[in-house]
Amino acid sequence: MAFLQWSCQDVAKWIESLGYPQYTACFTENLITGKKLIYVNCRYLPQLGITDFEHMKAISAHVRELLGVSEPLWSRSIADRPRDDMGMFLEMKSRTGKRADNLTYAHFLKNQKK
């Protein structure tokens, strides 16, 4: 999970490596770091300045692949948990502070079972 330590410039280089150099400024100007990638999806990309729908779908898919999370099913019941374990863990890791920095996936899973 080295991506959690990425700076805005690292994220921009990754976006460029995906074939979208025109969007590097969207990520750097909005201060999108590796920790903030958990929030990058088709819902928020237009707020960053990315409005081409095909590009939005592709970038969102690459982000999910990088994070190791699955796309939520449109038919998911509202009674189900809002996100898979990895997604919820990454959301916790996206926060700042010692608690988030020290959190491991194993510790997170242990706390979820309580």
ABEGO torsion letter per residue (X at the ends): XAAAABBAAAAAAAAAAAGBAAAAAAAAAAGBBAAAAAABBAAAAAAAGBABAAAAAAAAAAAAAAAGBBBBBAABBAABBABBAAAAAAAAAABBEAAAAABBAAAAAAAAAX
